[in-house]
Amino acid sequence: MTLSTGLPQLSQAFPLGVRPLEGGAEGQYNVAVYAPDLDAVALHYQDRRRKWRSIVLPELTDGVHHGLVDGLAESAKYGFWPAEVAAPGKPGTAQLLLDPYGRSISTVHVEGNPVYFSVLVAADFDWGSSRRPSTRWRDTVIYETHVKGLTQLHPDVPEELRGTYAGLAHPAMIGHFTDLGITAVELLPIHFHIDEPHLGPLGLTNYWGYNTLGFFAPHPEYATAAARKAGPKAVQDEVKNTVKALHEAGIEVLLDVVYNHTAEGPQGGPALCWRGLSEMKYYRHHDDGRYLDTTGCGNTVNFAEPRVIQFALDSLRYWVDEFGIDGFRFDLAVALCRDENHQFTPRHPLLVAIGADTVLRGVKLIAEPWDVGHNGWQTGNFPQGWADWNDRFRDTARDFWLADQAALADGRRAGTIARLASSLAGSAEVFARSGRSAISSINYVTSHDGFTLADLTAYNRKHNEANGEANRDGHNDNRSYNHGVEGPTEKESILAARSQTARNLMATQLLALGVPMITAGDEFGRTQLGNNNAYCQDNELAWVHWNHDDAATTMLDTTRALLRIRREFLTEQPPGYPAREELSYLLWFNADGEPMSRDQWSNPDCRLVQLLLGSPEGGLNGLVVINGHLENRPITLPRPEALRQFDVLAGPDQTFDLRFTTAEDNAERRGTRLRAGEADTAASNSVTVYRA
C-alpha cells in the first residue's frame, strides 16, 4: 500500500540515474546525477513523440543534481549538460554528457563521427524457475572467452546467432561446455565500450573491449541483428536469456569488468561523461593537477572517493540483480584498491564494502592482482573472499615446460622442480599471508592477453605486425619455446614435441590445487599465428576456429580426460578439501619411491617428482608423476614403507591404476595396474596420473 501525504512529491538524490517515480504517473521520472563541479545541470531528453526538450534539475544535495521530469518514455535518448553553458549543437546530433548510470547507450554517426546518448530502458524480465548454479570454488573450472569470437566461425551455430550473446547459449556451445566439464564462462568485457582514437586510421577496432563507456549498459554489437533492430530492451533480454540458459545447464557466468579506467582517455581528451561531470572527483591526479595513471590507459578512476566506490558497487549490484551474473574478474584490480596516497591496501573501503554487501554475498570475486603503478604487484595480498589470477603459477609452468626445455635442448642447465611443486600445491605459501588457501589461486597458463597455448610451443618471439605498431606492442617476456622452428612447420618430430608440451601445460593447470582457467580454443590448440596482443584483431586471427584436424581432436580428448579425472577425484574428497589443512595431504616422493630430500629439491639435475594427494577422509587418492628430463627415467612407485611412514593408503598390496599420460603411448598404457614399490618408466617430458 502506498500512503499519500497530500503533499507534492519531491525529487530525491538517490537512487542515481533516471528512474520511474515511485507512485507517480506513467512517464514521470526521478532524475539524479552526481556532478559536484557544476553549478547547475540540465537534462536534455526526447519526449514521448521523440521531440528534444530540456529541463534544469532544480535541486542540489551533496553534489547530486536532481529533479522530477514528465514525459519520458522507454527507448528515449537523453544526456546531461551544464545548465549555464549553451547546448553543444543541434539536439540529437551533438555530444551530451552520458548518464553514468545509463542502462543503454545509443551510437549515432554525425558526419562520420560517433555521438553517444544514454537511453531509457525498462528492466522487467521473467526468470521463471531459473536458479544460480552456485558452484563451489573447489569444483569450479573457468573458461575465458570472447562473446563474438567464440561462435563467429562455429558451423553448428546458425549464421544469424554467430558472434552473439544468443550464440553463446546455443545448444552446440552448451554441449561443448558440459561435455568438456566447464562450470563457468568468464566473458571478456560486455559493458558498452568504444575504440581508442588511434585504431580508426589503422582500420582496426578494440576487439577485446577494455575501454568502457557504460558500466551499466550491455554492449549492443554482441546482440543479434533482430534484437538490435527491436531496441535496447531486446538487447538486454538477449543477455538475460543467455544467462538463464547457461544457468539451466549448470554453468555460471562471470564478467570481466574494467572499473580501473574509462574510455575518456588521457587528460585533455573529450568529455563524454565523468570528465564533464566531475573530473577532479572521478580521476586520480598528481598534486600538480596532472593525471596519475596506474593503468597505462591514460586515466585512472579515483577509488579514494566515496562516490566512486558507490558507483562501482551500484554497477556490480545491478549486474547481479538484473542479469543474474555469478561473479566478476576485476581488470587491474590493484588500481581499484589504492588509498588517498595512491598506495594499495587490502583494507581499502571498496574491498570492505564488497565483503559486507548482502547482494554481492556469495558472488565470485577474482582479482587481476596488479597494475602498472608503484608497488603494483599484489598477488596473494587480496582479502578473504577473493581469488587471484596467479601469474606465479603461469610463469612457473611456462618456465618448467618451455624455457627449461629449451635450455636443456641447448645443453644448458634448467631450473629445479621445487617451484613447479609449489605451483602444483596451489601456491599455498603465497595465499597464506592473507589467510587464504590454494582455493584462492586461479591457475592459468594462458589468457586472452598473450600467446595461445599452441603458440607458446611454436614461437620464440611475438609477431604483432598486424597491430600496426611495428611489433612494439605486446609482451616480450613470454617464456615460450618453438621446439626448433619458428612458426608453422611440417616436420613431424617438432609437431609431436609441441603437442606433448601443450598436453603437459594443460595437465599441470588442471591437476594442480586451485581453480583452473582455460582460454577458449586452447582445449584444441587454437593459434593466433604468434600474435600475443590481439586486442585489435576482430577477425579470423583472433576468432575461435572449429574445423578440427587430428592434432586438435587429440588435444580436445586430452583436456576432456584430464577434467574428468579432476572431477572424479574431487567428488571423492570431503567438502573441506583442500582448504582445510587437516583434511588434505600432499606427499612428495623421488624417482626411487622415497620421500624427497632437501638436496633433491634444490638440485637442478633432479627434474622428476611423484606427488601423492588426497585426504584422510577421502575415498580416492591420486598420484601425479612429473618427468621434466629429456630422457625416459626409471621410477619406483611410492614404497609401502614410505606410505606407512605417512600413515596413508594400505600396505604392500596397495595398487596404482594408470589413468592418463601425456606421452604418446597413452592409449597403450592407460589401465596399467601396478603395486606400491613396483618399477615403472616415466616417459621424457611427461605427466602421468595414477589412481590409488
C-alpha positions as semicolon CSV with decimal commas, in nm:
position;residue;x (nm);y (nm);z (nm)
1;M;0,000;0,000;0,000
2;T;0,124;0,350;-0,086
3;L;0,018;0,615;0,164
4;S;-0,045;0,965;0,033
5;T;0,055;1,261;0,248
6;G;-0,131;1,509;0,032
7;L;0,198;1,692;-0,021
8;P;0,352;1,741;-0,365
9;Q;0,613;1,478;-0,448
10;L;0,974;1,590;-0,428
11;S;1,270;1,463;-0,621
12;Q;1,532;1,252;-0,446
13;A;1,911;1,249;-0,465
14;F;1,902;0,869;-0,455
15;P;1,897;0,643;-0,647
16;L;2,123;0,798;-0,907
17;G;2,026;0,787;-1,272
18;V;1,685;0,812;-1,435
19;R;1,424;0,602;-1,256
20;P;1,043;0,581;-1,273
21;L;0,892;0,786;-0,994
22;E;0,759;0,555;-0,726
23;G;0,386;0,607;-0,706
24;G;0,397;0,855;-0,994
25;A;0,206;0,857;-1,319
26;E;0,336;0,693;-1,636
27;G;0,619;0,895;-1,783
28;Q;0,719;1,057;-1,453
29;Y;1,082;1,001;-1,357
30;N;1,321;1,097;-1,082
31;V;1,649;1,217;-1,231
32;A;1,968;1,239;-1,026
33;V;2,329;1,285;-1,133
34;Y;2,644;1,337;-0,927
35;A;2,814;1,647;-1,071
36;P;2,973;1,847;-0,787
37;D;3,187;2,051;-1,027
38;L;2,878;2,200;-1,197
39;D;2,668;2,483;-1,059
40;A;2,357;2,359;-1,239
41;V;2,273;2,067;-1,466
42;A;2,022;2,045;-1,749
43;L;1,867;1,724;-1,871
44;H;1,822;1,711;-2,250
45;Y;1,580;1,435;-2,349
46;Q;1,333;1,305;-2,604
47;D;0,968;1,317;-2,505
48;R;0,706;1,056;-2,600
49;R;0,691;1,196;-2,952
50;R;1,074;1,188;-2,976
51;K;1,099;1,568;-2,975
52;W;1,401;1,701;-2,786
53;R;1,334;1,902;-2,473
54;S;1,545;2,023;-2,182
55;I;1,490;2,098;-1,815
56;V;1,721;2,229;-1,546
57;L;1,736;1,995;-1,247
58;P;1,625;2,227;-0,965
59;E;1,765;2,052;-0,658
60;L;2,123;2,008;-0,536
61;T;2,208;1,772;-0,247
62;D;2,569;1,687;-0,158
63;G;2,686;1,730;-0,515
64;V;2,386;1,547;-0,664
65;H;2,165;1,748;-0,901
66;H;1,812;1,608;-0,908
67;G;1,459;1,680;-1,020
68;L;1,132;1,533;-1,145
69;V;1,067;1,502;-1,519
70;D;0,740;1,429;-1,701
71;G;0,701;1,291;-2,049
72;L;0,986;1,041;-2,069
73;A;0,927;0,705;-2,235
74;E;1,115;0,383;-2,290
75;S;1,389;0,399;-2,559
76;A;1,412;0,778;-2,532
77;K;1,761;0,921;-2,573
78;Y;1,891;1,167;-2,318
79;G;2,202;1,328;-2,173
80;F;2,322;1,598;-1,934
81;W;2,487;1,934;-1,992
82;P;2,598;2,227;-1,773
83;A;2,290;2,449;-1,745
84;E;2,490;2,770;-1,766
85;V;2,652;2,662;-2,095
86;A;2,469;2,666;-2,426
87;A;2,381;2,325;-2,565
88;P;2,668;2,192;-2,778
89;G;2,473;2,180;-3,105
90;K;2,159;2,070;-3,277
91;P;1,957;1,837;-3,050
92;G;2,019;1,473;-3,129
93;T;2,340;1,541;-3,320
94;A;2,581;1,683;-3,060
95;Q;2,759;1,501;-2,779
96;L;2,598;1,547;-2,439
97;L;2,733;1,406;-2,114
98;L;2,623;1,047;-2,068
99;D;2,441;0,931;-1,759
100;P;2,698;0,728;-1,558
101;Y;2,404;0,508;-1,453
102;G;2,253;0,480;-1,802
103;R;2,118;0,131;-1,879
104;S;2,178;0,157;-2,251
105;I;2,386;0,368;-2,489
106;S;2,296;0,453;-2,847
107;T;2,555;0,550;-3,108
108;V;2,463;0,799;-3,379
109;H;2,712;0,884;-3,652
110;V;2,720;1,251;-3,748
111;E;2,944;1,340;-4,041
112;G;3,132;1,015;-3,985
113;N;3,191;1,074;-3,614
114;P;3,021;0,879;-3,335
115;V;2,791;1,061;-3,094
116;Y;2,670;0,874;-2,785
117;F;2,341;0,908;-2,597
118;S;2,206;0,742;-2,287
119;V;1,883;0,553;-2,350
120;L;1,596;0,483;-2,112
121;V;1,525;0,108;-2,072
122;A;1,277;-0,087;-1,861
123;A;1,423;-0,368;-1,651
124;D;1,145;-0,628;-1,628
125;F;1,227;-0,989;-1,724
126;D;1,074;-1,329;-1,647
127;W;1,342;-1,556;-1,500
128;G;1,091;-1,835;-1,445
129;S;1,232;-2,108;-1,222
130;S;1,594;-2,040;-1,323
131;R;1,837;-2,052;-1,032
132;R;2,207;-1,980;-0,994
133;P;2,430;-2,290;-1,006
134;S;2,633;-2,163;-0,704
135;T;2,925;-2,395;-0,784
136;R;3,177;-2,433;-0,503
137;W;3,514;-2,273;-0,571
138;R;3,699;-2,603;-0,547
139;D;3,475;-2,758;-0,815
140;T;3,494;-2,457;-1,047
141;V;3,651;-2,477;-1,393
142;I;3,662;-2,140;-1,571
143;Y;3,651;-2,093;-1,949
144;E;3,766;-1,745;-2,053
145;T;3,613;-1,637;-2,382
146;H;3,501;-1,352;-2,605
147;V;3,129;-1,341;-2,686
148;K;3,179;-1,271;-3,055
149;G;3,500;-1,461;-3,118
150;L;3,377;-1,787;-2,969
151;T;3,094;-1,858;-3,213
152;Q;3,164;-1,633;-3,513
153;L;3,305;-1,929;-3,708
154;H;3,111;-2,214;-3,546
155;P;2,946;-2,423;-3,821
156;D;2,682;-2,569;-3,587
157;V;2,559;-2,230;-3,465
158;P;2,301;-2,075;-3,702
159;E;2,451;-1,790;-3,901
160;E;2,219;-1,528;-3,750
161;L;2,335;-1,627;-3,399
162;R;2,708;-1,643;-3,464
163;G;2,913;-1,394;-3,267
164;T;2,623;-1,300;-3,038
165;Y;2,501;-1,340;-2,683
166;A;2,239;-1,584;-2,811
167;G;2,509;-1,784;-2,990
168;L;2,687;-1,833;-2,660
169;A;2,381;-2,015;-2,526
170;H;2,312;-2,220;-2,839
171;P;2,290;-2,597;-2,771
172;A;2,610;-2,652;-2,969
173;M;2,802;-2,431;-2,725
174;I;2,630;-2,556;-2,409
175;G;2,701;-2,909;-2,528
176;H;3,068;-2,822;-2,572
177;F;3,092;-2,669;-2,224
178;T;2,918;-2,957;-2,047
179;D;3,099;-3,228;-2,243
180;L;3,431;-3,065;-2,156
181;G;3,345;-3,015;-1,789
182;I;3,330;-2,635;-1,778
183;T;3,138;-2,490;-1,482
184;A;3,178;-2,115;-1,551
185;V;3,229;-1,898;-1,857
186;E;3,426;-1,578;-1,798
187;L;3,331;-1,324;-2,064
188;L;3,569;-1,057;-2,183
189;P;3,407;-0,714;-2,128
190;I;3,042;-0,688;-2,233
191;H;2,997;-0,341;-2,084
192;F;2,945;-0,080;-2,354
193;H;3,287;0,010;-2,493
194;I;3,437;0,215;-2,776
195;D;3,753;0,216;-2,985
196;E;4,065;0,411;-2,896
197;P;4,123;0,700;-3,138
198;H;4,447;0,562;-3,282
199;L;4,279;0,245;-3,412
200;G;4,047;0,405;-3,669
201;P;4,318;0,528;-3,908
202;L;4,472;0,180;-3,895
203;G;4,144;0,019;-3,996
204;L;4,129;-0,162;-3,662
205;T;3,887;-0,177;-3,369
206;N;3,909;-0,258;-3,000
207;Y;3,815;-0,626;-3,017
208;W;3,872;-0,715;-2,653
209;G;3,661;-0,428;-2,518
210;Y;3,874;-0,297;-2,232
211;N;3,770;0,063;-2,298
212;T;3,442;0,109;-2,114
213;L;3,199;0,395;-2,168
214;G;2,895;0,245;-1,995
215;F;2,925;0,036;-1,678
216;F;2,551;-0,037;-1,663
217;A;2,493;-0,091;-2,036
218;P;2,549;-0,417;-2,227
219;H;2,746;-0,383;-2,550
220;P;2,478;-0,393;-2,824
221;E;2,707;-0,509;-3,104
222;Y;2,714;-0,857;-2,948
223;A;2,337;-0,890;-2,978
224;T;2,164;-1,047;-3,276
225;A;2,054;-0,822;-3,559
226;A;1,693;-0,894;-3,463
227;A;1,748;-0,776;-3,105
228;R;1,934;-0,462;-3,213
229;K;1,652;-0,376;-3,452
230;A;1,391;-0,432;-3,178
231;G;1,566;-0,191;-2,943
232;P;1,767;-0,175;-2,621
233;K;1,515;-0,375;-2,418
234;A;1,551;-0,665;-2,661
235;V;1,929;-0,644;-2,633
236;Q;1,906;-0,666;-2,254
237;D;1,664;-0,956;-2,278
238;E;1,902;-1,145;-2,507
239;V;2,178;-1,113;-2,248
240;K;1,943;-1,229;-1,973
241;N;1,813;-1,521;-2,178
242;T;2,172;-1,627;-2,239
243;V;2,249;-1,619;-1,867
244;K;1,925;-1,806;-1,797
245;A;2,007;-2,082;-2,046
246;L;2,361;-2,123;-1,913
247;H;2,231;-2,139;-1,556
248;E;1,984;-2,408;-1,653
249;A;2,280;-2,607;-1,788
250;G;2,464;-2,564;-1,457
251;I;2,708;-2,308;-1,594
252;E;2,788;-1,984;-1,413
253;V;2,850;-1,655;-1,592
254;L;3,139;-1,433;-1,482
255;L;3,208;-1,088;-1,628
256;D;3,547;-0,929;-1,686
257;V;3,493;-0,572;-1,562
258;V;3,714;-0,267;-1,617
259;Y;3,647;-0,015;-1,342
260;N;4,012;0,096;-1,330
261;H;3,985;0,346;-1,619
262;T;3,729;0,482;-1,864
263;A;3,712;0,539;-2,237
264;E;3,757;0,915;-2,193
265;G;4,131;0,861;-2,231
266;P;4,417;1,093;-2,134
267;Q;4,380;1,434;-1,975
268;G;4,257;1,694;-2,223
269;G;4,053;1,440;-2,420
270;P;3,682;1,469;-2,497
271;A;3,431;1,493;-2,213
272;L;3,185;1,210;-2,276
273;C;3,063;1,153;-1,920
274;W;3,266;1,162;-1,597
275;R;3,518;1,422;-1,715
276;G;3,240;1,671;-1,777
277;L;3,057;1,596;-1,452
278;S;3,345;1,598;-1,204
279;E;3,692;1,542;-1,344
280;M;3,867;1,606;-1,013
281;K;3,649;1,355;-0,826
282;Y;3,636;1,073;-1,079
283;Y;4,005;1,061;-1,181
284;R;4,328;1,038;-0,986
285;H;4,559;1,339;-1,004
286;H;4,911;1,429;-0,901
287;D;4,944;1,722;-0,662
288;D;5,023;1,947;-0,958
289;G;4,694;1,861;-1,130
290;R;4,826;1,613;-1,387
291;Y;4,651;1,279;-1,421
292;L;4,807;0,999;-1,216
293;D;4,788;0,689;-1,434
294;T;4,848;0,344;-1,286
295;T;4,665;0,164;-1,568
296;G;4,863;0,262;-1,876
297;C;4,537;0,367;-2,041
298;G;4,553;0,744;-1,998
299;N;4,346;0,781;-1,683
300;T;4,280;0,601;-1,355
301;V;3,944;0,608;-1,179
302;N;3,978;0,755;-0,830
303;F;3,863;0,494;-0,577
304;A;3,976;0,718;-0,294
305;E;3,643;0,900;-0,348
306;P;3,335;0,758;-0,170
307;R;3,103;0,843;-0,462
308;V;3,326;0,644;-0,699
309;I;3,307;0,346;-0,466
310;Q;2,929;0,385;-0,457
311;F;2,922;0,397;-0,836
312;A;3,115;0,070;-0,872
313;L;2,907;-0,104;-0,605
314;D;2,583;0,006;-0,771
315;S;2,708;-0,126;-1,103
316;L;2,808;-0,464;-0,956
317;R;2,475;-0,499;-0,776
318;Y;2,288;-0,412;-1,094
319;W;2,453;-0,692;-1,294
320;V;2,391;-0,940;-1,015
321;D;2,029;-0,835;-0,950
322;E;1,913;-0,764;-1,305
323;F;2,124;-1,003;-1,515
324;G;2,188;-1,288;-1,271
325;I;2,566;-1,259;-1,304
326;D;2,755;-1,503;-1,079
327;G;3,088;-1,328;-1,045
328;F;3,340;-1,077;-1,170
329;R;3,702;-1,068;-1,274
330;F;3,840;-0,720;-1,195
331;D;4,086;-0,594;-1,454
332;L;4,394;-0,430;-1,297
333;A;4,229;-0,468;-0,959
334;V;4,514;-0,302;-0,768
335;A;4,414;0,030;-0,927
336;L;4,077;-0,001;-0,751
337;C;4,238;-0,055;-0,411
338;R;4,476;0,240;-0,379
339;D;4,406;0,485;-0,099
340;E;4,419;0,865;-0,096
341;N;4,800;0,838;-0,100
342;H;4,780;0,610;-0,404
343;Q;4,903;0,308;-0,205
344;F;4,746;-0,039;-0,226
345;T;4,572;-0,160;0,087
346;P;4,381;-0,488;0,137
347;R;4,158;-0,294;0,376
348;H;4,051;-0,049;0,109
349;P;3,692;0,078;0,158
350;L;3,589;-0,078;-0,173
351;L;3,705;-0,424;-0,062
352;V;3,542;-0,381;0,279
353;A;3,216;-0,265;0,122
354;I;3,206;-0,554;-0,126
355;G;3,273;-0,801;0,152
356;A;2,989;-0,661;0,364
357;D;2,735;-0,622;0,083
358;T;2,437;-0,856;0,105
359;V;2,366;-0,852;-0,270
360;L;2,726;-0,947;-0,352
361;R;2,746;-1,217;-0,086
362;G;2,842;-1,547;-0,248
363;V;2,936;-1,381;-0,577
364;K;3,271;-1,499;-0,714
365;L;3,533;-1,222;-0,694
366;I;3,852;-1,256;-0,897
367;A;4,136;-1,004;-0,893
368;E;4,387;-0,940;-1,164
369;P;4,622;-0,854;-0,877
370;W;4,842;-0,592;-1,034
371;D;4,853;-0,260;-1,215
372;V;5,140;-0,064;-1,370
373;G;5,185;0,179;-1,080
374;H;5,435;0,179;-0,794
375;N;5,422;-0,142;-0,591
376;G;5,161;-0,269;-0,830
377;W;5,223;-0,645;-0,799
378;Q;4,996;-0,779;-0,523
379;T;4,932;-1,146;-0,600
380;G;4,833;-1,317;-0,276
381;N;4,751;-0,994;-0,092
382;F;4,379;-0,957;-0,159
383;P;4,149;-1,037;0,135
384;Q;3,949;-1,346;0,215
385;G;3,657;-1,395;-0,021
386;W;3,871;-1,315;-0,326
387;A;4,060;-1,532;-0,571
388;D;4,365;-1,403;-0,761
389;W;4,488;-1,466;-1,112
390;N;4,810;-1,648;-1,020
391;D;5,078;-1,512;-1,250
392;R;5,338;-1,700;-1,048
393;F;5,169;-2,026;-1,149
394;R;5,164;-1,914;-1,513
395;D;5,530;-1,820;-1,521
396;T;5,646;-2,128;-1,332
397;A;5,457;-2,371;-1,555
398;R;5,595;-2,199;-1,864
399;D;5,948;-2,198;-1,722
400;F;5,943;-2,569;-1,641
401;W;5,787;-2,700;-1,961
402;L;5,909;-2,439;-2,212
403;A;6,206;-2,222;-2,110
404;D;6,377;-2,503;-1,918
405;Q;6,315;-2,748;-2,200
406;A;6,477;-2,504;-2,442
407;A;6,776;-2,468;-2,207
408;L;6,821;-2,845;-2,178
409;A;6,797;-2,888;-2,555
410;D;7,069;-2,623;-2,580
411;G;7,296;-2,802;-2,337
412;R;7,234;-2,553;-2,058
413;R;7,109;-2,621;-1,705
414;A;6,744;-2,583;-1,619
415;G;6,565;-2,483;-1,302
416;T;6,472;-2,709;-1,015
417;I;6,142;-2,886;-0,971
418;A;6,075;-2,708;-0,641
419;R;5,895;-2,409;-0,795
420;L;5,670;-2,632;-1,001
421;A;5,588;-2,833;-0,690
422;S;5,484;-2,513;-0,516
423;S;5,253;-2,433;-0,806
424;L;5,103;-2,783;-0,804
425;A;5,027;-2,720;-0,437
426;G;4,826;-2,412;-0,535
427;S;5,097;-2,164;-0,431
428;A;4,970;-2,211;-0,078
429;E;5,251;-2,007;0,075
430;V;5,158;-1,710;-0,146
431;F;4,797;-1,704;-0,026
432;A;4,862;-1,799;0,337
433;R;4,976;-1,448;0,423
434;S;4,624;-1,317;0,353
435;G;4,456;-1,601;0,543
436;R;4,355;-1,782;0,225
437;S;4,419;-2,129;0,086
438;A;4,507;-2,278;-0,252
439;I;4,141;-2,244;-0,349
440;S;4,213;-1,871;-0,393
441;S;4,458;-1,943;-0,676
442;I;4,325;-1,907;-1,030
443;N;4,567;-2,135;-1,213
444;Y;4,623;-2,042;-1,573
445;V;4,892;-2,083;-1,836
446;T;4,734;-1,852;-2,093
447;S;4,466;-1,585;-2,106
448;H;4,327;-1,353;-2,371
449;D;4,638;-1,138;-2,318
450;G;4,940;-1,319;-2,463
451;F;5,021;-1,627;-2,668
452;T;4,768;-1,905;-2,702
453;L;4,871;-2,242;-2,561
454;A;4,963;-2,373;-2,906
455;D;5,161;-2,058;-2,988
456;L;5,363;-2,091;-2,667
457;T;5,504;-2,412;-2,817
458;A;5,556;-2,271;-3,169
459;Y;5,704;-1,921;-3,135
460;N;6,005;-1,780;-2,954
461;R;5,907;-1,424;-3,042
462;K;5,585;-1,227;-3,073
463;H;5,458;-1,148;-3,424
464;N;5,226;-0,849;-3,380
465;E;5,293;-0,668;-3,706
466;A;4,921;-0,678;-3,795
467;N;4,852;-0,447;-3,499
468;G;5,009;-0,152;-3,681
469;E;5,266;-0,067;-3,415
470;A;5,577;-0,213;-3,581
471;N;5,569;-0,510;-3,341
472;R;5,641;-0,283;-3,043
473;D;5,320;-0,374;-2,857
474;G;5,267;-0,689;-2,653
475;H;5,485;-0,868;-2,400
476;N;5,843;-0,962;-2,481
477;D;5,886;-1,194;-2,181
478;N;5,676;-1,490;-2,296
479;R;5,879;-1,786;-2,166
480;S;5,787;-1,970;-2,485
481;Y;5,978;-2,232;-2,690
482;N;5,931;-2,305;-3,059
483;H;6,096;-2,650;-3,038
484;G;6,343;-2,567;-3,313
485;V;6,142;-2,391;-3,581
486;E;5,969;-2,052;-3,559
487;G;5,603;-2,084;-3,651
488;P;5,435;-2,337;-3,881
489;T;5,625;-2,649;-3,983
490;E;5,553;-2,986;-4,138
491;K;5,833;-3,164;-3,952
492;E;5,658;-3,442;-3,764
493;S;5,907;-3,467;-3,479
494;I;5,866;-3,098;-3,397
495;L;5,488;-3,114;-3,422
496;A;5,486;-3,416;-3,189
497;A;5,710;-3,240;-2,936
498;R;5,495;-2,927;-2,945
499;S;5,178;-3,128;-2,890
500;Q;5,327;-3,311;-2,592
501;T;5,443;-2,985;-2,436
502;A;5,093;-2,842;-2,478
503;R;4,950;-3,150;-2,309
504;N;5,197;-3,110;-2,022
505;L;5,095;-2,748;-1,969
506;M;4,726;-2,835;-1,979
507;A;4,778;-3,125;-1,735
508;T;4,973;-2,903;-1,496
509;Q;4,696;-2,645;-1,467
510;L;4,412;-2,899;-1,449
511;L;4,576;-3,125;-1,189
512;A;4,711;-2,854;-0,956
513;L;4,529;-2,748;-0,642
514;G;4,333;-2,430;-0,700
515;V;4,087;-2,322;-0,968
516;P;4,186;-2,384;-1,332
517;M;4,110;-2,137;-1,610
518;I;4,119;-2,245;-1,973
519;T;4,136;-1,986;-2,251
520;A;3,884;-2,052;-2,529
521;G;4,033;-2,267;-2,802
522;D;4,331;-2,391;-2,602
523;E;4,142;-2,715;-2,547
524;F;4,204;-2,798;-2,912
525;G;4,516;-2,595;-2,996
526;R;4,394;-2,262;-3,136
527;T;4,662;-2,041;-3,289
528;Q;4,693;-1,665;-3,342
529;L;5,000;-1,714;-3,563
530;G;5,228;-1,569;-3,297
531;N;5,028;-1,254;-3,221
532;N;5,037;-1,213;-2,842
533;N;4,831;-0,892;-2,825
534;A;4,527;-0,948;-3,047
535;Y;4,324;-0,675;-2,874
536;C;4,255;-0,505;-3,207
537;Q;4,208;-0,812;-3,429
538;D;3,834;-0,854;-3,476
539;N;3,885;-1,111;-3,749
540;E;3,971;-1,475;-3,807
541;L;4,312;-1,430;-3,646
542;A;4,151;-1,391;-3,302
543;W;3,826;-1,581;-3,354
544;V;3,800;-1,946;-3,250
545;H;3,818;-2,194;-3,538
546;W;3,616;-2,514;-3,506
547;N;3,747;-2,715;-3,804
548;H;3,950;-2,970;-3,605
549;D;4,229;-3,181;-3,751
550;D;4,369;-3,493;-3,582
551;A;4,602;-3,292;-3,358
552;A;4,315;-3,071;-3,242
553;T;4,099;-3,374;-3,169
554;T;4,378;-3,531;-2,966
555;M;4,422;-3,213;-2,763
556;L;4,048;-3,192;-2,704
557;D;4,040;-3,554;-2,589
558;T;4,330;-3,477;-2,354
559;T;4,156;-3,179;-2,199
560;R;3,831;-3,369;-2,158
561;A;4,007;-3,668;-1,999
562;L;4,204;-3,454;-1,754
563;L;3,894;-3,264;-1,645
564;R;3,711;-3,594;-1,595
565;I;3,997;-3,721;-1,375
566;R;3,992;-3,397;-1,177
567;R;3,615;-3,413;-1,131
568;E;3,617;-3,780;-1,023
569;F;3,895;-3,713;-0,773
570;L;3,724;-3,412;-0,615
571;T;3,391;-3,595;-0,592
572;E;3,557;-3,844;-0,356
573;Q;3,702;-3,578;-0,124
574;P;3,533;-3,429;0,184
575;P;3,373;-3,083;0,150
576;G;3,660;-2,908;0,329
577;Y;3,923;-3,040;0,088
578;P;4,174;-2,887;0,016
579;A;4,108;-2,562;0,202
580;R;4,132;-2,725;0,546
581;E;4,485;-2,845;0,611
582;E;4,379;-3,136;0,833
583;L;4,161;-3,270;0,550
584;S;4,429;-3,281;0,283
585;Y;4,778;-3,408;0,228
586;L;5,040;-3,370;-0,042
587;L;5,327;-3,617;-0,018
588;W;5,634;-3,586;-0,237
589;F;5,846;-3,882;-0,348
590;N;6,159;-3,909;-0,562
591;A;6,224;-4,145;-0,852
592;D;6,312;-4,424;-0,608
593;G;5,976;-4,403;-0,430
594;E;6,128;-4,245;-0,120
595;P;6,040;-3,907;0,033
596;M;6,211;-3,616;-0,142
597;S;6,521;-3,487;0,037
598;R;6,619;-3,125;0,084
599;D;6,914;-3,170;-0,154
600;Q;6,692;-3,313;-0,427
601;W;6,456;-3,016;-0,407
602;S;6,745;-2,777;-0,473
603;N;6,925;-2,988;-0,733
604;P;6,862;-2,867;-1,093
605;D;6,958;-3,213;-1,216
606;C;6,657;-3,357;-1,033
607;R;6,355;-3,282;-1,251
608;L;6,136;-3,576;-1,156
609;V;5,891;-3,594;-0,868
610;Q;5,595;-3,806;-0,760
611;L;5,306;-3,629;-0,586
612;L;5,054;-3,830;-0,386
613;L;4,749;-3,622;-0,295
614;G;4,426;-3,692;-0,116
615;S;4,252;-3,670;0,220
616;P;4,242;-3,887;0,532
617;E;3,863;-3,879;0,491
618;G;3,863;-3,918;0,113
619;G;3,760;-4,216;-0,093
620;L;4,025;-4,175;-0,359
621;N;4,391;-4,075;-0,386
622;G;4,584;-3,955;-0,687
623;L;4,947;-3,996;-0,784
624;V;5,094;-3,747;-1,032
625;V;5,438;-3,823;-1,176
626;I;5,623;-3,531;-1,337
627;N;5,929;-3,603;-1,552
628;G;6,094;-3,286;-1,681
629;H;6,402;-3,464;-1,820
630;L;6,469;-3,505;-2,191
631;E;6,502;-3,880;-2,142
632;N;6,281;-4,158;-2,015
633;R;6,355;-4,226;-1,648
634;P;6,300;-4,544;-1,445
635;I;6,087;-4,488;-1,137
636;T;5,970;-4,686;-0,840
637;L;5,619;-4,605;-0,727
638;P;5,596;-4,492;-0,363
639;R;5,724;-4,776;-0,149
640;P;5,498;-4,941;0,111
641;E;5,731;-4,848;0,395
642;A;5,728;-4,482;0,281
643;L;5,350;-4,485;0,268
644;R;5,333;-4,634;0,618
645;Q;5,567;-4,359;0,736
646;F;5,298;-4,105;0,640
647;D;5,014;-4,331;0,757
648;V;4,834;-4,320;0,422
649;L;4,693;-4,585;0,192
650;A;4,714;-4,957;0,253
651;G;5,005;-5,195;0,287
652;P;5,214;-5,377;0,027
653;D;4,904;-5,472;-0,172
654;Q;4,825;-5,107;-0,247
655;T;4,773;-5,066;-0,622
656;F;4,804;-4,775;-0,860
657;D;4,598;-4,767;-1,180
658;L;4,740;-4,559;-1,462
659;R;4,463;-4,328;-1,579
660;F;4,641;-4,096;-1,818
661;T;4,980;-3,992;-1,950
662;T;5,070;-3,701;-2,175
663;A;5,323;-3,925;-2,352
664;E;5,233;-4,055;-2,695
665;D;5,171;-4,409;-2,565
666;N;4,872;-4,300;-2,355
667;A;4,627;-4,531;-2,534
668;E;4,852;-4,833;-2,484
669;R;4,939;-4,766;-2,120
670;R;4,604;-4,648;-1,989
671;G;4,463;-4,907;-1,747
672;T;4,801;-5,046;-1,640
673;R;4,790;-5,160;-1,276
674;L;5,099;-5,153;-1,060
675;R;5,167;-5,217;-0,692
676;A;5,326;-4,984;-0,442
677;G;5,703;-5,013;-0,474
678;E;5,683;-5,161;-0,825
679;A;5,903;-5,031;-1,106
680;D;5,774;-4,828;-1,398
681;T;5,908;-4,586;-1,658
682;A;5,831;-4,214;-1,672
683;A;5,845;-4,100;-2,032
684;S;6,057;-3,798;-2,113
685;N;5,884;-3,462;-2,066
686;S;5,561;-3,610;-1,944
687;V;5,289;-3,603;-1,681
688;T;5,137;-3,934;-1,572
689;V;4,835;-3,977;-1,347
690;Y;4,757;-4,285;-1,138
691;R;4,453;-4,362;-0,927
692;A;4,525;-4,509;-0,585
